[in-house]
Amino acid sequence: MKSLVTGATGFIGSHLAEALVAAGDDVRALVRSTSDAGRLYRLGVELCPGDMTDAASLERAVDGVERVFHCAAVVTDWDPQGLSQAVNVEGTGFLAEAALRAGVRKFVHVSSTEVYGHPDAFVSEDAPYRYRGWPYCNTKIDGEKRIWEAHRRGLPVTVLRPATVYGPRSESVVVEFVNLMKDGQMLLIDRGCKTAGLCYVSDLVELMLQVGQPEVGLGRVYNVADGTHTTWAEFVNGLAALIGLPPVRFSLPRRLAYPLGWLMERWAALRGAGHRPLLTRMAVEFLGTHQAASIDRARRELGFVPRVLLEEGLRRVGEWLSKQ
C-alpha cells in the first residue's frame, strides 16, 4: 500500500517509516525544508516538501495515497508563539479534510493520553476530555475533535492514544532527561512514586501497522501503554544507571511544585522569555500524577500484547545511547 507519514523525521514517525518500508510499503513523508531527512532518504522514502500549516502542501501530500499515519505534532509545555494551535489543531484539520477529499482508505491519528487532562487515576477510553490550560493538552483535544468531525463525514479513522512513549531517538523523554541529569537539574515530584504509563516505541508502531489496515479498529480509539505500573523513580533512575550517574534524589511535593510552575510560567510570559521556564504546570502534572491508562480495549479487540517492558526497553535505549 502507499502510505503517507507526517512527522516522519521525528521520534515516533521515523520508527513507523522504518517499519512500513520493512513491510514492503511505498512510503511518502511530509518533510519541512528545515528538517533533516537523511535517514528517510537512505530508506528510500519519497520526500514530499510541505508543512502542517500549509494546506496546499497537505493536498499534494495525500494525492494518490491509500492511507495516512498522522504522527506530526508540536509537543511542548511552553508555546508563546501559538505553534501548537497552528499545527496540532488547524494543521490536523487541514490534513483530515485533504484526506477526506482524496478518498484515503484509512487515517490513523496519533493522539495522546494527555487528552484526559491528568486525572491522577487509571483511565479508560471512555474518560472525558479535560482541558488544563497548557498548549499540548488543549490542542491535542481540539485536534482530535477535528479528526472525529471528519470521521462523521466519512473519513475512515482510528485514533491511538499512547501514554509516555520512549525508545531510541526519543528527545523529550530520553535525551532531555539524560541531559537534565548530567546538568544536575533533574527532579522528581513526590519522590517519583507515580505511575509513568510507559510505552516502548516498537509496541506502538506494531499497533499502528495493525490498525492501518482499512477495516481494523475503524471508528475506534485505543489507549496504548505497556500495562505495567512502573514508577517515574524506576524509569528515571534506570536511565541514570545507564549513563553511570547516581539515582535522582531531589524531589518536590506536587502541592508546592504546581503553584511554583504557574508562577514561573507567569514570570516568563511577563518577561517575554523565548525559552521555557525551569518548571511548568504540565511538567509537574506529567511527573506528579498517575499516567496509567487501561489497555483492555486494545487487548480485547486487537489482541494487543506489549512485548517490550522496562528492563528490555532500557537495555535497548542504553545500546542506542552508547552509540551517540
N, C-alpha and C positions, 0 to 999 in steps of 0.2 A: 504494500500500500504506500501511497505518497502522503507523508506527514509533514505538517508544519510544527516547529517547536519555537515558541517565544521564550526568551530568557535562556537561550542555548549556550551563551557564553558564561552564564552564572553557575552556581553550585548544582542545584537540582537539574536544571536544564541540560547541563553538559553531560551529566551521568545518563540522563534519559537519551540524549542524542547518540551516545556510545552504544547503549542497549538497542536502540532502534536500528542502527547500522548493522550491529551484530546479528540482529534478527532478519536482516535482508531488506529492510525498508528503504525506500527512496526518501531521503530526509532533506527538508528545506529549513533553514534557520533564519529568523528575522534578526538582523545584525545592525547595530548602530555604527556610525562611522568612527566613533571613538573606542569601540570595543576591540579587544584582542581576540581575533577569530582564528588564530593559528592552529589551535587544536582541532577546530571544526574543519578547517581546510585540509588538514592532514588526514582526517577521517573520510574525506570525500563528500562532505555535506555541501549541498547547494546553499550559497550565501545570498540572502535576499536583503539588500540595503533597506533600512526603514527604522521606524521608531514608533513606540506605542502611542505617542502624542500626535502622530501624523496619520490621519485617517486614510489618505490616499495610498500611503505605503502599505497599510494593512490590507486594502483591497487587492493590491498587487500580490501580497504575500499569500493570500488564501486562494488565489486563482489557480485552479487545477489540482488542488489538494483534496484528499478524501477525508482526512481527519486533522484536528488541531489539538495540540497539547499546549495549554496556556500556563507557562511557568513564570513569565516575567512579572516582577513586582518591585516596588520600592519598599525595602524593609528597613525602617528607621524609627527611632523614638524621638527624633528631632528634625523638623522639616519646616523651617521658616519660609522657604520658597514655595511651599504647596505642591511639590513634585508628586507626593503620594496621591493627591486628589487627581492630578493630571494623568498619571499612569494607571494607578490601581482602580480608579473608578471610570473616568472618561475614556481612557485607553481601552480598558476591558470592554466597555460598552461599544466602542468603535469596532473592536475585533469581533465581538459577538454578532453585531449587525452585519459585518462583512461576511462572516462565516455563514450566516443565515441566507444571505443573498446568493452566496456561492454554492449553496446546497451541500455542504460538507456532511459526511455520513456520521461523524462523531466529533464532539467537542469535549475534551477533558479539561476541567478547570481546577487548578491547584489553589485552594483556599487556605484556611488555617484554623486551628482550634482557637486562635485569637478572637474569632467572631463571638465566642461565648463570653468574652469580657472578664476572664479570670474570676470565676465564681468561687474559687478555693474549694472545689468539690469535684467528685467523679461525675463526668457529664456524658450523656449520650447525644446522638444527632438530633433528638427531639428538644434539646435545651434551646431556649430562645436566644436571639441576638441580644447583645448587651453593649451599648456604646459606652466608652470610657473617657473620651475626650482627648486621646492622643492619636497621632496620624495613622499608624499602622492598623490598630484595632478598628477605628471608624471606617477607614477606606476599604479594608478587606470586607467588612459587612456590606458597604454600599456597592462594591464591585461584584460581590456575589449576588446581590439583588438584581443587578443589571443582567447577569447570566440567567437567572430564573425568569426574568421578564422575556428574554429572547427564547427561552425554552417553551414558555406558554404560547409563543407564536410559531413554534415548530423546530427550534434548534435542538438536535439530539444531544443532550448534555448528561455528563456525570461529573459530580463535584467531589473532590477529595479534600479532607481537612486534616492535614498532618499536624502532629504536635511538634516537638523540638527535633528537627532533622539535623543529623550530624554525619560526618564522614570525611574522607579526603576532599580537599578543596573547599571546605566549609569556612568561610571568612568570619561569619558572625558568631558561631558557637565554638569553633576550634581555634582559628587563628587569633581572633580578638581575645578570647580567654587566655590563651598562651601568652600573648603579648602583655596583657594586664598582669599576669603572674610574674613574668620576667621583670616588669617595672615595679613590682610590689604594690600594685593598685587594685588587685582583685579582692573583692569582699563577698561574703555570704550574707544572706538575710535569714535571721532566726537560725543561725548555725547550719544553714543548708539542709534543714530537716524536711523540706517539702519535696514532693514527687516531681521529677523533671519532665516526665512524659516524653521519653526519648523515642526516636525512630531512626534507625540506620538507613542511609540513603538508598542502598540497594533494595531494601524491603519496599520502600515507597515506589521505586522505579518498577519493580516487578508488578506491583498492583496497578500502576499506571498503564503498563502494557496490557494487562488483563482487561481493564475497563475501557481501553482504547478500542476494543472490538465493538462493532456497531450495536449489538443487542445486549451487551453485558452492562448491567447496572444502569440502564437507561432511565433517566429522570430521578436517580437516587443520589444521596450524599452519604459519604463514609468517612468516619474518623480513621486515622492511620497512626499507630504507635506500636511499640514493641510489647505492650500488655504487661509490663513489669512495674514495680514501684520503686525503681532506682531513685535515690535522692540526689539533690544537687551536690551535696557534700561528696557523695560517692563518685559522681561524674567529674566534678572539678578536681578532686584530689587524685582521681585516676589519671587525669590529664597531667597534673603536676608531677606525678611519679614518672610519666613517660619522658619528661624533659629534665628529670633529675632535680626537681625542686621539692621543698618540704610541703606538707599539707597547708592549705589556706586556713589561717586561724582568725583573721579579722572578720567580725560579724556585727551587723546592726540589727536591732529588733525592727520588725516591719512597722510597728506602730509609730516609730520615730523616723524611719527611713522614708516613708511615703510623704509626710509633710515636708521633709528636707528636700526630697526630689522636686516637689512642687515649687518650693522657694527657689531652688537652683534654676528651674525652668523659667520662672518669672524674671529672675535677675538676668539670665542670659537673653531673654527677649527684650528687656529694657535696654540692655547694652547693645542690642543688635548683633549678638555673637554669631559668627559664621560656623561655629562648631558646636557639637552637643555639649551640654554641661556634664560634669563628672557623674552626677546621679540624676535619673529621671523617674517619673512615676511608673512608666512602663517597665523600666529595668527592675524596679522594686517588686512590682507585681509578677514579673517574669520569674524572678528568683524566690519570691516570697509567698506564692500561692501554689496549691496543688495543681499540676498540669495534667493529671491523669484523665484520660478520655477512654470511654468504653469502645472497644473494637469488636464487640459482639456481633454487630450487624455485618461487618466485613467477614468475620469468621463464618457466620451462618449463611450468608448469601453468596459469598465469593470463595469460601474455603480458605480465607487468608490465614496464614501461619507465619508469624515473624521468624526469620531464620537467623538474624544477627542480633544477639543480646550484648550486654555491656562488655563483658570480658573480650569477646571476639571483636566487637566494634572498636574498642580501644586498641587492641593489637593491630588492627588494620590502619587505624589513624596513626599509631606510632610508627609503622613502616613508612607511611607517607611523609610524616614529619621528618624522619631521619634522612629523607632524600632532598628536603628543601634547603 
